[in-house]
Every structure is written in structure tokens, then in C-alpha cells.
């Protein structure tokens, strides 16, 4: 007698698939603004890989700043472990005063595979403006009136909606 034995699984699923690489998509919305004595960058890390699969985690996010493209003078580890919106504001302006710098970012997926460069942002870093004191906002018929005390000759007015990024509204030499 011949005994036939098997492993118990007889179904057909399809051809074998190569392992996924889990490479994050490139960041495409990098933005930067000088905010006080720091440079603030915002961007979004897609929740998809280059293979169109769901990206569940990140190994690291690296931000670079420099005078050339791609930037390589300074490296900053951005604390982000999941895809989604990112804000990082720990780049001191002191080292870059009066210089035009280029910023770029890339993310590394869970299998140590790094995305390509993001869009590059170029900005000229100026001397930080003095922070005003005694800021007051008043509702007016046509909008919001701002008053403050400060010894500087110029002021930069910024606005944010909720937790959104700061928008530059105006540079002014007077209270508005």
C-alpha cells in the first residue's frame, strides 16, 4: 500500500511576491519660515510607500540645511515616527544670518530604505525681529486690531488657523 501524506494546504494563492521595500514617498510640500530666532519647517509624510502600499511607521526623518543643493552643512533629526503632518522649529538662525540657505528633507522607512529628496526650499535668513510686549487684540467692525509695545522699528505679523502653519501677513513699522 502506498500512503499519501501532505501538509494539509492544497489551495492556490498566486505566484510568489517579492518582499516589499517600504520606501516612503518623497515629501512634496516642504515649507519654511523664520520665526523669531528659529527657522520653522512644516511638511507632510505620505502614508504610502513607493509601491503604493500603506506605510505604518518611520525609522527616521532627516532635515538638512546648507548653502548648496542638496544641502549638507547641517543635519537635524526630526522626531517623527509615523506618517502625517510634521512641524519642526529647532533650527537656530544664528549660524545662517544674512545667508541664503537651502532646506531639504527625506524619510527612512522601517526597513532602512530612504526616500528621495523633498522639494528644496530656499530662504534668506534675516536678523530676528524683537518680540513685542503687551500684545492686545481687539475685535473691530472690519477685522481685528492689534496693539503692542516694542522698541524695534519693524514688526512681522503672523497668523495661524487652529493648529495650522503660521502665515506671514505683513511686515510693518507701526501697530496695526
Secondary structure, 3 states (H helix, E strand, C coil): CCCCCCCCCCCCCCCCCCCCCCCECCCCCCEEEEECCEEEEEEEECCEECCCCECCCEEEEEEEEECCCCCCCEEEEECCCCCEEEEEEEEECHHHCCCEEEEEEEEEECCCCECCCCCCEEEECCCCCCCCEEEEEEEECCEEEEEEECCCCCEEEEECCCCCCCEEEEEECCCC
